[in-house]
Amino acid sequence: MNHYVYLLLTKSSNTYISYVGYTNNLVKRLKKHNSSKGAKFTKGRKWRIIYSKSYHNKLTALKEEYKLKKNYKKRKIIKEKYLLKYENTT
């Protein structure tokens, strides 16, 4: 079974907010976040998965999730890449 670390993005007022999480089913987890049944922080917002990475075991995925949660520089780089790509396609 694969385990995933993911980064969600939403727009709130004039700023973008990100959220990092872990799951073994990305589609189901995103549906939970968008239906306000996910993490408390994500309730009431519409989220998009802008980054995900697959791992073969849960322990490695959880360690990588923790690292990404704490690494605001890397999160900012991922957000900026996504926003540049998104702005160029619309």
C-alpha positions as CSV (number, residue, x, y, z in Angstrom):
1,M,0.0,0.0,0.0
2,N,1.3,3.5,-0.9
3,H,1.2,6.3,1.6
4,Y,1.2,10.0,0.5
5,V,2.4,13.3,1.8
6,Y,0.5,16.1,0.2
7,L,0.3,19.9,0.2
8,L,-3.1,21.6,-0.1
9,L,-3.6,25.2,-1.2
10,T,-6.6,27.6,-0.9
11,K,-7.1,31.3,-1.3
12,S,-8.3,33.3,1.6
13,S,-8.9,37.0,1.0
14,N,-5.8,38.1,-0.9
15,T,-3.4,35.5,0.4
16,Y,-2.8,31.8,-0.2
17,I,-2.9,29.3,2.7
18,S,-1.3,25.9,2.6
19,Y,-1.8,22.7,4.6
20,V,0.4,19.6,4.8
21,G,-1.0,16.2,5.5
22,Y,-0.6,12.4,5.2
23,T,-3.0,9.8,3.8
24,N,-3.1,6.5,2.0
25,N,-6.0,7.7,-0.3
26,L,-5.5,11.1,-1.8
27,V,-8.9,11.4,-3.5
28,K,-10.9,10.4,-0.4
29,R,-8.8,12.7,1.8
30,L,-9.3,15.7,-0.4
31,K,-13.1,15.1,-0.4
32,K,-13.0,15.1,3.4
33,H,-11.1,18.3,3.5
34,N,-13.5,20.0,1.0
35,S,-16.6,18.7,2.8
36,S,-15.4,20.1,6.2
37,K,-14.8,16.6,7.6
38,G,-11.0,16.8,7.4
39,A,-8.7,18.5,9.8
40,K,-10.1,21.4,11.9
41,F,-7.8,23.9,10.2
42,T,-9.2,23.0,6.7
43,K,-12.9,23.4,7.5
44,G,-14.9,25.8,5.5
45,R,-12.4,26.3,2.6
46,K,-12.1,24.9,-0.9
47,W,-8.7,23.1,-1.2
48,R,-6.6,21.9,-4.1
49,I,-3.8,19.3,-4.0
50,I,-0.7,21.1,-5.5
51,Y,1.9,18.6,-4.4
52,S,2.0,14.9,-3.4
53,K,4.7,12.3,-3.0
54,S,4.2,8.6,-2.6
55,Y,6.1,6.4,-0.1
56,H,6.1,2.6,0.3
57,N,5.8,2.6,4.1
58,K,3.9,4.6,6.6
59,L,6.8,5.5,8.9
60,T,8.8,7.1,6.1
61,A,5.7,9.1,4.9
62,L,5.0,10.4,8.4
63,K,8.6,11.5,8.8
64,E,8.5,13.3,5.5
65,E,5.2,14.9,6.4
66,Y,6.7,16.3,9.6
67,K,9.7,17.6,7.6
68,L,7.5,19.4,5.1
69,K,5.3,20.8,7.8
70,K,8.3,22.5,9.4
71,N,10.1,23.5,6.2
72,Y,8.2,26.8,5.3
73,K,10.9,27.6,2.7
74,K,10.2,24.4,0.7
75,R,6.4,25.0,1.0
76,K,6.8,28.5,-0.3
77,I,8.8,27.2,-3.3
78,I,6.1,24.6,-4.1
79,K,3.4,27.2,-3.8
80,E,5.2,29.7,-6.1
81,K,5.9,27.0,-8.7
82,Y,2.2,26.0,-8.7
83,L,1.0,29.6,-8.8
84,L,3.3,30.5,-11.7
85,K,2.1,27.5,-13.6
86,Y,-1.5,28.1,-12.8
87,E,-1.3,31.8,-13.7
88,N,0.3,31.0,-17.1
89,T,-2.5,28.5,-18.0
90,T,-5.4,30.8,-17.2
